[in-house]
Amino acid sequence: MRRFRFALLLLVLLIGLVSAARAEGLPDLGESAQGDLSPLLEKKIGEATMREIRLREPSYLDDPEINGYLNRIGRNLTTHVEEKTQDFEFFALKDTTLNAFAMPGGYIGVHTGLIQSAQTESELASVLAHEVSHVTQRHLARMVAKASQGQLASLLTMAVAIMAARNNPDVAIGAAVAGQAGAIQNQLNYSRDFEREADRMGLQLLEKAGYDIRDMGSFFERLQKFGRLYENNAPGYLRTHPLTTERIADMGNRIQLRPYKQVPDSLDFTLVRAKIRAADGAAEDAATDFETRLKDKKFASEPATRYGLARAYLRTKNQAGAEAQLAELRRLKAASPMIETLAAELRTRAGDQAGATRILRDASARYPQDRAVAYALVEALLAVQGVDEAVKFVAADVQAHTTDFKMRRLQAKAYAMQGRQLRQHWALGEAYALQGQLLAAIEQLHLAQKSPDGDFYDRSQVDARLRELKAQQMEEMKQKRP
């Protein structure tokens, strides 16, 4: 039922935005000679949908380490996209089913169940490459164009089916019956061509990014076998990305023409999978699972297994056990920002916030691009009253990462601790603006204007920014008019 509501939410966004695009006087949404969604409209739909996912979807996994890892793989792949006109964002959903999906605007969701099921990093990368190809080839926009040749009801049905079919195919089937079954069948046939195209393009991206292309074929073959064994409860990925013998054979033929290349998994791949497992189910069961693997020496990576056990011990409040596993990780010389954030968390739980801050300062110097380390360092600095250092760090960080709304929120928190009201509201307003919440952003900038502090330069910038946001708000209101 939750996912049905989520599908309806996407439906409202799609119908509203597409209707706005069709209204008169909206050339700024971008024209499309093919009659499909313009790139700008796709971007608007994607941003609106992603905003709702962050705010309302319970399975959205707000974990900067897991999402950061997915985006690193994504960047490895998208670097090799020929026409770099599309930004991408990869995010995880806490869901044990095997699925991944692409949304308008370059947003790609990955279920934790799929990450767990991937036996190698190249297998996981192969799924992301496939989804990236759906985006670069504008498959969703072309499906909308196909639907728009009939009634708007076809688009409605498709919108529900896209998200509802993630894990509940019965909902999608019911929606299809309630809509136009013939139109949906045409869309299904049309999407099979897209799947073949995404296979071919994804394989090329995978190879250019340096992954083992054979793992794409092996993973899809394993999914197909799984679907045959559990025909009535097949993975959601097979429901939304139907595998055929023809597709498997075509991939196999293409792979055979390429030279063999074995690619080792990164440590972060194994750590991310261990973190997901440690957080899944009962804490005691997760700890027992990792303990058994270590005892029987049945693991692909000892550092990842010990990391997972430490995370499971934290859930069971076994501080000593977690500290012992961290010591083993140090002995193994395992190097990853995820291990440093674990070490800092252990110091914090032990009441040694200063020690946690020292660890994170060192980690930030070693891994300056890691977002999880950056967030943790700012939080640690604020906890030890290192507000001035935190403000200085964040000021530089938001200049380098201009779309990071989380860091803007931390900036607002730091300014609040300094008693700088104007900058507090200004920073919070920027955070809301980055999330697409214009009303909240404008409200915060009004509060910034009313703040008793701030110099002439700050006030001038706030006034100018407020005018920009109000102009943006007026433009969006125009687009929503029939």
SEVEX-652761 format. One record per residue (C-alpha): residue number from 0; residue in one letter; x, y, z. Coordinates in steps of 0.02 Angstrom, whole numbers, m for minus. Example, Ala and Ser with C-alpha at 12.3 -4.5 7.8 and 13.67 -1.06 7.14 Angstrom:
REM SEVEX-652761
+-----+---------+--------+--------+--------+
: num : residuo :     px :     py :     pz :
+-----+---------+--------+--------+--------+
:   0 :       A :    615 :   m225 :    390 :
:   1 :       S :    684 :    m53 :    357 :
+-----+---------+--------+--------+--------+
END
This chain:
REM SEVEX-652761
+-----+---------+--------+--------+--------+
: num : residuo :     px :     py :     pz :
+-----+---------+--------+--------+--------+
:   0 :       M :      0 :      0 :      0 :
:   1 :       R :    144 :    118 :     41 :
:   2 :       R :    219 :     95 :   m132 :
:   3 :       F :     50 :    120 :   m213 :
:   4 :       R :     38 :    289 :   m127 :
:   5 :       F :    215 :    326 :   m186 :
:   6 :       A :    166 :    281 :   m364 :
:   7 :       L :     16 :    397 :   m355 :
:   8 :       L :    131 :    534 :   m292 :
:   9 :       L :    241 :    514 :   m445 :
:  10 :       L :     85 :    510 :   m551 :
:  11 :       V :     26 :    679 :   m487 :
:  12 :       L :    197 :    754 :   m521 :
:  13 :       L :    206 :    683 :   m696 :
:  14 :       I :     30 :    732 :   m746 :
:  15 :       G :     45 :    905 :   m672 :
:  16 :       L :    211 :    944 :   m754 :
:  17 :       V :    168 :    868 :   m922 :
:  18 :       S :      2 :    962 :   m923 :
:  19 :       A :     97 :   1122 :   m885 :
:  20 :       A :    216 :   1087 :  m1027 :
:  21 :       R :     70 :   1067 :  m1146 :
:  22 :       A :     m9 :   1230 :  m1092 :
:  23 :       E :      9 :   1383 :  m1202 :
:  24 :       G :    146 :   1509 :  m1172 :
:  25 :       L :    276 :   1390 :  m1100 :
:  26 :       P :    416 :   1383 :  m1228 :
:  27 :       D :    545 :   1398 :  m1088 :
:  28 :       L :    516 :   1216 :  m1042 :
:  29 :       G :    610 :   1169 :  m1199 :
:  30 :       E :    541 :   1114 :  m1366 :
:  31 :       S :    553 :    937 :  m1429 :
:  32 :       A :    538 :    900 :  m1613 :
:  33 :       Q :    496 :    720 :  m1574 :
:  34 :       G :    350 :    767 :  m1462 :
:  35 :       D :    429 :    687 :  m1309 :
:  36 :       L :    476 :    766 :  m1143 :
:  37 :       S :    606 :    902 :  m1164 :
:  38 :       P :    768 :    881 :  m1064 :
:  39 :       L :    719 :   1029 :   m956 :
:  40 :       L :    549 :    956 :   m916 :
:  41 :       E :    629 :    788 :   m877 :
:  42 :       K :    744 :    878 :   m756 :
:  43 :       K :    598 :    966 :   m672 :
:  44 :       I :    501 :    802 :   m653 :
:  45 :       G :    655 :    715 :   m584 :
:  46 :       E :    692 :    852 :   m458 :
:  47 :       A :    512 :    857 :   m398 :
:  48 :       T :    504 :    668 :   m381 :
:  49 :       M :    672 :    657 :   m293 :
:  50 :       R :    618 :    793 :   m172 :
:  51 :       E :    463 :    693 :   m126 :
:  52 :       I :    566 :    533 :   m107 :
:  53 :       R :    682 :    619 :     17 :
:  54 :       L :    537 :    693 :    114 :
:  55 :       R :    408 :    553 :    112 :
:  56 :       E :    477 :    385 :     55 :
:  57 :       P :    514 :    283 :    214 :
:  58 :       S :    635 :    167 :    125 :
:  59 :       Y :    747 :    310 :     67 :
:  60 :       L :    918 :    275 :    143 :
:  61 :       D :    995 :    437 :    201 :
:  62 :       D :   1168 :    362 :    220 :
:  63 :       P :   1309 :    469 :    146 :
:  64 :       E :   1429 :    320 :    144 :
:  65 :       I :   1317 :    203 :     45 :
:  66 :       N :   1251 :    340 :    m70 :
:  67 :       G :   1426 :    410 :    m89 :
:  68 :       Y :   1491 :    240 :   m143 :
:  69 :       L :   1352 :    219 :   m271 :
:  70 :       N :   1392 :    391 :   m341 :
:  71 :       R :   1577 :    348 :   m355 :
:  72 :       I :   1534 :    198 :   m462 :
:  73 :       G :   1412 :    307 :   m557 :
:  74 :       R :   1546 :    437 :   m593 :
:  75 :       N :   1664 :    301 :   m655 :
:  76 :       L :   1530 :    254 :   m781 :
:  77 :       T :   1459 :    423 :   m830 :
:  78 :       T :   1633 :    493 :   m862 :
:  79 :       H :   1626 :    390 :  m1022 :
:  80 :       V :   1456 :    451 :  m1081 :
:  81 :       E :   1487 :    532 :  m1250 :
:  82 :       E :   1365 :    678 :  m1233 :
:  83 :       K :   1388 :    746 :  m1058 :
:  84 :       T :   1228 :    847 :  m1050 :
:  85 :       Q :   1150 :    752 :   m905 :
:  86 :       D :   1191 :    757 :   m719 :
:  87 :       F :   1166 :    597 :   m619 :
:  88 :       E :   1125 :    558 :   m439 :
:  89 :       F :   1124 :    381 :   m370 :
:  90 :       F :   1034 :    339 :   m208 :
:  91 :       A :    992 :    186 :   m105 :
:  92 :       L :    825 :    123 :    m42 :
:  93 :       K :    820 :      7 :    108 :
:  94 :       D :    730 :   m136 :     25 :
:  95 :       T :    781 :   m319 :     22 :
:  96 :       T :    713 :   m351 :   m152 :
:  97 :       L :    824 :   m354 :   m307 :
:  98 :       N :    787 :   m195 :   m403 :
:  99 :       A :    855 :    m35 :   m475 :
: 100 :       F :    767 :     98 :   m577 :
: 101 :       A :    800 :    258 :   m673 :
: 102 :       M :    693 :    414 :   m654 :
: 103 :       P :    682 :    571 :   m761 :
: 104 :       G :    824 :    693 :   m734 :
: 105 :       G :    961 :    565 :   m707 :
: 106 :       Y :    907 :    501 :   m536 :
: 107 :       I :    944 :    315 :   m514 :
: 108 :       G :    880 :    215 :   m365 :
: 109 :       V :    960 :     54 :   m305 :
: 110 :       H :    884 :    m67 :   m180 :
: 111 :       T :    998 :   m129 :    m43 :
: 112 :       G :    942 :   m305 :    m89 :
: 113 :       L :   1021 :   m286 :   m259 :
: 114 :       I :   1184 :   m222 :   m184 :
: 115 :       Q :   1186 :   m374 :    m69 :
: 116 :       S :   1149 :   m493 :   m213 :
: 117 :       A :   1291 :   m430 :   m322 :
: 118 :       Q :   1436 :   m550 :   m298 :
: 119 :       T :   1564 :   m431 :   m373 :
: 120 :       E :   1581 :   m244 :   m394 :
: 121 :       S :   1575 :   m267 :   m583 :
: 122 :       E :   1404 :   m351 :   m565 :
: 123 :       L :   1338 :   m202 :   m470 :
: 124 :       A :   1417 :    m82 :   m594 :
: 125 :       S :   1335 :   m176 :   m737 :
: 126 :       V :   1161 :   m139 :   m668 :
: 127 :       L :   1205 :     45 :   m643 :
: 128 :       A :   1276 :     53 :   m820 :
: 129 :       H :   1112 :    m19 :   m886 :
: 130 :       E :   1010 :    112 :   m792 :
: 131 :       V :   1126 :    253 :   m846 :
: 132 :       S :   1096 :    198 :  m1026 :
: 133 :       H :    908 :    211 :  m1000 :
: 134 :       V :    936 :    392 :   m951 :
: 135 :       T :   1061 :    440 :  m1086 :
: 136 :       Q :    951 :    363 :  m1221 :
: 137 :       R :    800 :    456 :  m1148 :
: 138 :       H :    694 :    300 :  m1141 :
: 139 :       L :    567 :    368 :  m1017 :
: 140 :       A :    542 :    525 :  m1121 :
: 141 :       R :    517 :    420 :  m1276 :
: 142 :       M :    391 :    310 :  m1185 :
: 143 :       V :    295 :    466 :  m1134 :
: 144 :       A :    297 :    522 :  m1316 :
: 145 :       K :    225 :    354 :  m1366 :
: 146 :       A :     90 :    369 :  m1233 :
: 147 :       S :     49 :    548 :  m1281 :
: 148 :       Q :     m8 :    488 :  m1452 :
: 149 :       G :   m159 :    414 :  m1365 :
: 150 :       Q :   m255 :    479 :  m1217 :
: 151 :       L :   m180 :    557 :  m1062 :
: 152 :       A :   m247 :    404 :   m970 :
: 153 :       S :   m106 :    303 :  m1049 :
: 154 :       L :     20 :    417 :   m966 :
: 155 :       L :    m73 :    402 :   m802 :
: 156 :       T :    m68 :    213 :   m810 :
: 157 :       M :    114 :    211 :   m856 :
: 158 :       A :    161 :    329 :   m715 :
: 159 :       V :     78 :    216 :   m587 :
: 160 :       A :    155 :     61 :   m663 :
: 161 :       I :    332 :    131 :   m666 :
: 162 :       M :    344 :    150 :   m478 :
: 163 :       A :    216 :     24 :   m418 :
: 164 :       A :    300 :   m116 :   m515 :
: 165 :       R :    460 :    m91 :   m417 :
: 166 :       N :    409 :   m227 :   m297 :
: 167 :       N :    222 :   m251 :   m317 :
: 168 :       P :    185 :   m305 :   m494 :
: 169 :       D :      5 :   m343 :   m448 :
: 170 :       V :    m25 :   m157 :   m420 :
: 171 :       A :     49 :   m118 :   m591 :
: 172 :       I :    m57 :   m254 :   m673 :
: 173 :       G :   m212 :   m188 :   m587 :
: 174 :       A :   m172 :    m13 :   m647 :
: 175 :       A :   m150 :    m77 :   m824 :
: 176 :       V :   m319 :   m164 :   m820 :
: 177 :       A :   m401 :     m7 :   m753 :
: 178 :       G :   m319 :     95 :   m892 :
: 179 :       Q :   m296 :     43 :  m1071 :
: 180 :       A :   m226 :   m132 :  m1083 :
: 181 :       G :   m186 :   m114 :  m1267 :
: 182 :       A :    m86 :     44 :  m1239 :
: 183 :       I :     13 :    m37 :  m1099 :
: 184 :       Q :     51 :   m187 :  m1208 :
: 185 :       N :    119 :    m69 :  m1340 :
: 186 :       Q :    226 :     14 :  m1207 :
: 187 :       L :    290 :   m157 :  m1150 :
: 188 :       N :    340 :   m204 :  m1327 :
: 189 :       Y :    419 :    m34 :  m1348 :
: 190 :       S :    515 :    m54 :  m1185 :
: 191 :       R :    590 :   m220 :  m1241 :
: 192 :       D :    681 :   m125 :  m1378 :
: 193 :       F :    742 :     m5 :  m1245 :
: 194 :       E :    807 :   m149 :  m1140 :
: 195 :       R :    910 :   m214 :  m1284 :
: 196 :       E :    977 :    m40 :  m1318 :
: 197 :       A :   1021 :    m15 :  m1134 :
: 198 :       D :   1111 :   m184 :  m1135 :
: 199 :       R :   1221 :   m131 :  m1280 :
: 200 :       M :   1257 :     44 :  m1216 :
: 201 :       G :   1281 :    m17 :  m1038 :
: 202 :       L :   1407 :   m147 :  m1094 :
: 203 :       Q :   1509 :    m12 :  m1181 :
: 204 :       L :   1507 :     99 :  m1027 :
: 205 :       L :   1558 :    m46 :   m916 :
: 206 :       E :   1706 :    m88 :  m1026 :
: 207 :       K :   1765 :     93 :  m1043 :
: 208 :       A :   1755 :    115 :   m854 :
: 209 :       G :   1871 :    m34 :   m829 :
: 210 :       Y :   1750 :   m160 :   m753 :
: 211 :       D :   1737 :   m344 :   m797 :
: 212 :       I :   1605 :   m351 :   m934 :
: 213 :       R :   1582 :   m539 :   m910 :
: 214 :       D :   1502 :   m502 :   m743 :
: 215 :       M :   1359 :   m414 :   m832 :
: 216 :       G :   1314 :   m575 :   m922 :
: 217 :       S :   1338 :   m685 :   m769 :
: 218 :       F :   1231 :   m574 :   m658 :
: 219 :       F :   1089 :   m566 :   m783 :
: 220 :       E :   1098 :   m754 :   m810 :
: 221 :       R :   1085 :   m780 :   m622 :
: 222 :       L :    935 :   m663 :   m615 :
: 223 :       Q :    852 :   m760 :   m755 :
: 224 :       K :    878 :   m926 :   m665 :
: 225 :       F :    811 :   m850 :   m505 :
: 226 :       G :    657 :   m792 :   m599 :
: 227 :       R :    625 :   m966 :   m666 :
: 228 :       L :    640 :  m1044 :   m494 :
: 229 :       Y :    523 :   m918 :   m415 :
: 230 :       E :    408 :   m879 :   m561 :
: 231 :       N :    266 :   m811 :   m455 :
: 232 :       N :    383 :   m709 :   m345 :
: 233 :       A :    518 :   m654 :   m465 :
: 234 :       P :    632 :   m509 :   m419 :
: 235 :       G :    562 :   m337 :   m454 :
: 236 :       Y :    705 :   m305 :   m575 :
: 237 :       L :    641 :   m445 :   m688 :
: 238 :       R :    466 :   m373 :   m682 :
: 239 :       T :    521 :   m201 :   m739 :
: 240 :       H :    669 :   m259 :   m845 :
: 241 :       P :    607 :   m421 :   m927 :
: 242 :       L :    753 :   m534 :   m972 :
: 243 :       T :    735 :   m643 :  m1126 :
: 244 :       T :    842 :   m783 :  m1195 :
: 245 :       E :    876 :   m672 :  m1344 :
: 246 :       R :    945 :   m532 :  m1233 :
: 247 :       I :   1055 :   m653 :  m1134 :
: 248 :       A :   1121 :   m730 :  m1296 :
: 249 :       D :   1154 :   m559 :  m1373 :
: 250 :       M :   1252 :   m505 :  m1219 :
: 251 :       G :   1349 :   m668 :  m1221 :
: 252 :       N :   1398 :   m645 :  m1403 :
: 253 :       R :   1457 :   m468 :  m1374 :
: 254 :       I :   1557 :   m517 :  m1220 :
: 255 :       Q :   1644 :   m660 :  m1310 :
: 256 :       L :   1715 :   m536 :  m1435 :
: 257 :       R :   1802 :   m437 :  m1296 :
: 258 :       P :   1970 :   m485 :  m1216 :
: 259 :       Y :   1963 :   m563 :  m1043 :
: 260 :       K :   1996 :   m442 :   m900 :
: 261 :       Q :   1985 :   m489 :   m716 :
: 262 :       V :   1948 :   m341 :   m603 :
: 263 :       P :   1968 :   m353 :   m413 :
: 264 :       D :   1832 :   m282 :   m302 :
: 265 :       S :   1868 :   m122 :   m207 :
: 266 :       L :   1873 :   m128 :    m18 :
: 267 :       D :   1729 :     m4 :    m12 :
: 268 :       F :   1617 :   m124 :   m110 :
: 269 :       T :   1640 :   m257 :     23 :
: 270 :       L :   1623 :   m131 :    166 :
: 271 :       V :   1460 :    m61 :     97 :
: 272 :       R :   1387 :   m235 :     82 :
: 273 :       A :   1443 :   m275 :    259 :
: 274 :       K :   1365 :   m114 :    326 :
: 275 :       I :   1200 :   m156 :    243 :
: 276 :       R :   1202 :   m332 :    314 :
: 277 :       A :   1247 :   m269 :    488 :
: 278 :       A :   1095 :   m154 :    487 :
: 279 :       D :    975 :   m285 :    421 :
: 280 :       G :    859 :   m385 :    534 :
: 281 :       A :    891 :   m420 :    717 :
: 282 :       A :   1058 :   m353 :    781 :
: 283 :       E :   1099 :   m516 :    870 :
: 284 :       D :   1070 :   m616 :    711 :
: 285 :       A :   1183 :   m501 :    611 :
: 286 :       A :   1321 :   m516 :    742 :
: 287 :       T :   1306 :   m705 :    745 :
: 288 :       D :   1315 :   m711 :    555 :
: 289 :       F :   1479 :   m615 :    551 :
: 290 :       E :   1549 :   m712 :    699 :
: 291 :       T :   1513 :   m876 :    610 :
: 292 :       R :   1596 :   m817 :    450 :
: 293 :       L :   1754 :   m770 :    544 :
: 294 :       K :   1756 :   m931 :    643 :
: 295 :       D :   1734 :  m1040 :    489 :
: 296 :       K :   1844 :   m926 :    382 :
: 297 :       K :   1705 :   m914 :    253 :
: 298 :       F :   1719 :   m739 :    188 :
: 299 :       A :   1772 :   m647 :     31 :
: 300 :       S :   1854 :   m507 :    131 :
: 301 :       E :   1915 :   m519 :    311 :
: 302 :       P :   1919 :   m329 :    335 :
: 303 :       A :   1739 :   m314 :    276 :
: 304 :       T :   1683 :   m457 :    387 :
: 305 :       R :   1765 :   m378 :    540 :
: 306 :       Y :   1694 :   m209 :    493 :
: 307 :       G :   1520 :   m284 :    480 :
: 308 :       L :   1542 :   m370 :    648 :
: 309 :       A :   1595 :   m205 :    728 :
: 310 :       R :   1440 :   m122 :    656 :
: 311 :       A :   1329 :   m263 :    719 :
: 312 :       Y :   1411 :   m251 :    892 :
: 313 :       L :   1370 :    m66 :    896 :
: 314 :       R :   1187 :   m112 :    872 :
: 315 :       T :   1197 :   m234 :   1017 :
: 316 :       K :   1289 :   m103 :   1122 :
: 317 :       N :   1443 :   m215 :   1133 :
: 318 :       Q :   1571 :    m73 :   1137 :
: 319 :       A :   1716 :   m184 :   1186 :
: 320 :       G :   1680 :   m307 :   1047 :
: 321 :       A :   1671 :   m167 :    918 :
: 322 :       E :   1835 :    m93 :    982 :
: 323 :       A :   1918 :   m264 :    965 :
: 324 :       Q :   1863 :   m277 :    784 :
: 325 :       L :   1927 :   m102 :    747 :
: 326 :       A :   2096 :   m154 :    820 :
: 327 :       E :   2097 :   m302 :    700 :
: 328 :       L :   2058 :   m185 :    555 :
: 329 :       R :   2207 :    m78 :    605 :
: 330 :       R :   2315 :   m234 :    613 :
: 331 :       L :   2259 :   m282 :    438 :
: 332 :       K :   2303 :   m105 :    380 :
: 333 :       A :   2132 :    m86 :    299 :
: 334 :       A :   2116 :     91 :    232 :
: 335 :       S :   1948 :    171 :    196 :
: 336 :       P :   1853 :    326 :    253 :
: 337 :       M :   1717 :    207 :    313 :
: 338 :       I :   1838 :    133 :    439 :
: 339 :       E :   1885 :    306 :    500 :
: 340 :       T :   1704 :    357 :    529 :
: 341 :       L :   1679 :    193 :    623 :
: 342 :       A :   1830 :    233 :    732 :
: 343 :       A :   1764 :    409 :    765 :
: 344 :       E :   1592 :    341 :    811 :
: 345 :       L :   1671 :    221 :    935 :
: 346 :       R :   1766 :    365 :   1017 :
: 347 :       T :   1606 :    467 :   1027 :
: 348 :       R :   1511 :    323 :   1108 :
: 349 :       A :   1653 :    304 :   1233 :
: 350 :       G :   1633 :    487 :   1281 :
: 351 :       D :   1795 :    540 :   1197 :
: 352 :       Q :   1730 :    673 :   1079 :
: 353 :       A :   1900 :    755 :   1067 :
: 354 :       G :   1973 :    589 :   1009 :
: 355 :       A :   1836 :    573 :    879 :
: 356 :       T :   1875 :    747 :    815 :
: 357 :       R :   2060 :    706 :    797 :
: 358 :       I :   2019 :    550 :    696 :
: 359 :       L :   1903 :    646 :    581 :
: 360 :       R :   2027 :    789 :    555 :
: 361 :       D :   2155 :    662 :    497 :
: 362 :       A :   2025 :    572 :    390 :
: 363 :       S :   1972 :    736 :    309 :
: 364 :       A :   2152 :    769 :    260 :
: 365 :       R :   2170 :    594 :    187 :
: 366 :       Y :   1999 :    588 :    104 :
: 367 :       P :   1955 :    770 :     64 :
: 368 :       Q :   1816 :    723 :    m58 :
: 369 :       D :   1723 :    604 :     56 :
: 370 :       R :   1556 :    679 :    107 :
: 371 :       A :   1523 :    564 :    255 :
: 372 :       V :   1690 :    615 :    332 :
: 373 :       A :   1652 :    799 :    300 :
: 374 :       Y :   1482 :    791 :    385 :
: 375 :       A :   1551 :    693 :    532 :
: 376 :       L :   1695 :    815 :    556 :
: 377 :       V :   1580 :    966 :    563 :
: 378 :       E :   1465 :    879 :    688 :
: 379 :       A :   1616 :    831 :    794 :
: 380 :       L :   1686 :   1008 :    792 :
: 381 :       L :   1519 :   1078 :    847 :
: 382 :       A :   1510 :    949 :    986 :
: 383 :       V :   1678 :   1006 :   1059 :
: 384 :       Q :   1636 :   1190 :   1039 :
: 385 :       G :   1753 :   1209 :    892 :
: 386 :       V :   1626 :   1322 :    810 :
: 387 :       D :   1747 :   1442 :    727 :
: 388 :       E :   1843 :   1299 :    647 :
: 389 :       A :   1679 :   1221 :    591 :
: 390 :       V :   1618 :   1384 :    512 :
: 391 :       K :   1783 :   1404 :    418 :
: 392 :       F :   1779 :   1223 :    358 :
: 393 :       V :   1598 :   1234 :    299 :
: 394 :       A :   1624 :   1400 :    210 :
: 395 :       A :   1758 :   1321 :    101 :
: 396 :       D :   1659 :   1161 :     80 :
: 397 :       V :   1499 :   1240 :     15 :
: 398 :       Q :   1601 :   1335 :   m114 :
: 399 :       A :   1668 :   1169 :   m180 :
: 400 :       H :   1503 :   1074 :   m163 :
: 401 :       T :   1373 :   1202 :   m215 :
: 402 :       T :   1224 :   1082 :   m218 :
: 403 :       D :   1253 :   1000 :    m49 :
: 404 :       F :   1099 :   1048 :     54 :
: 405 :       K :   1155 :    943 :    203 :
: 406 :       M :   1313 :   1047 :    224 :
: 407 :       R :   1208 :   1205 :    211 :
: 408 :       R :   1103 :   1141 :    356 :
: 409 :       L :   1261 :   1110 :    457 :
: 410 :       Q :   1317 :   1286 :    411 :
: 411 :       A :   1154 :   1355 :    481 :
: 412 :       K :   1181 :   1255 :    641 :
: 413 :       A :   1358 :   1324 :    659 :
: 414 :       Y :   1302 :   1503 :    632 :
: 415 :       A :   1163 :   1478 :    761 :
: 416 :       M :   1293 :   1423 :    889 :
: 417 :       Q :   1390 :   1583 :    852 :
: 418 :       G :   1232 :   1687 :    873 :
: 419 :       R :   1241 :   1752 :    694 :
: 420 :       Q :   1056 :   1755 :    655 :
: 421 :       L :   1062 :   1831 :    481 :
: 422 :       R :   1185 :   1702 :    417 :
: 423 :       Q :   1093 :   1561 :    506 :
: 424 :       H :    930 :   1599 :    415 :
: 425 :       W :   1021 :   1634 :    252 :
: 426 :       A :   1110 :   1465 :    257 :
: 427 :       L :    950 :   1374 :    302 :
: 428 :       G :    861 :   1464 :    160 :
: 429 :       E :    994 :   1403 :     38 :
: 430 :       A :    970 :   1226 :    103 :
: 431 :       Y :    783 :   1236 :     70 :
: 432 :       A :    812 :   1311 :   m102 :
: 433 :       L :    929 :   1169 :   m149 :
: 434 :       Q :    791 :   1047 :    m99 :
: 435 :       G :    665 :   1138 :   m207 :
: 436 :       Q :    565 :   1204 :    m58 :
: 437 :       L :    548 :   1383 :   m118 :
: 438 :       L :    417 :   1441 :      6 :
: 439 :       A :    523 :   1385 :    154 :
: 440 :       A :    679 :   1462 :     74 :
: 441 :       I :    592 :   1630 :     49 :
: 442 :       E :    528 :   1627 :    228 :
: 443 :       Q :    704 :   1600 :    294 :
: 444 :       L :    773 :   1745 :    191 :
: 445 :       H :    635 :   1857 :    257 :
: 446 :       L :    690 :   1809 :    432 :
: 447 :       A :    870 :   1848 :    382 :
: 448 :       Q :    814 :   2022 :    327 :
: 449 :       K :    734 :   2050 :    498 :
: 450 :       S :    887 :   1990 :    595 :
: 451 :       P :    971 :   2124 :    702 :
: 452 :       D :   1147 :   2076 :    650 :
: 453 :       G :   1240 :   2069 :    485 :
: 454 :       D :   1337 :   2201 :    390 :
: 455 :       F :   1288 :   2299 :    235 :
: 456 :       Y :   1372 :   2172 :    120 :
: 457 :       D :   1277 :   2023 :    196 :
: 458 :       R :   1111 :   2115 :    191 :
: 459 :       S :   1137 :   2164 :      9 :
: 460 :       Q :   1172 :   1983 :    m37 :
: 461 :       V :   1017 :   1923 :     57 :
: 462 :       D :    909 :   2052 :    m31 :
: 463 :       A :    976 :   2001 :   m201 :
: 464 :       R :    953 :   1817 :   m165 :
: 465 :       L :    776 :   1846 :   m105 :
: 466 :       R :    734 :   1933 :   m269 :
: 467 :       E :    804 :   1784 :   m365 :
: 468 :       L :    700 :   1659 :   m268 :
: 469 :       K :    541 :   1761 :   m285 :
: 470 :       A :    569 :   1773 :   m473 :
: 471 :       Q :    593 :   1585 :   m479 :
: 472 :       Q :    434 :   1561 :   m378 :
: 473 :       M :    335 :   1672 :   m498 :
: 474 :       E :    401 :   1575 :   m646 :
: 475 :       E :    348 :   1409 :   m570 :
: 476 :       M :    176 :   1478 :   m531 :
: 477 :       K :    157 :   1529 :   m714 :
: 478 :       Q :    203 :   1355 :   m770 :
: 479 :       K :     69 :   1278 :   m659 :
: 480 :       R :    m71 :   1383 :   m731 :
: 481 :       P :   m186 :   1293 :   m855 :
+-----+---------+--------+--------+--------+
END
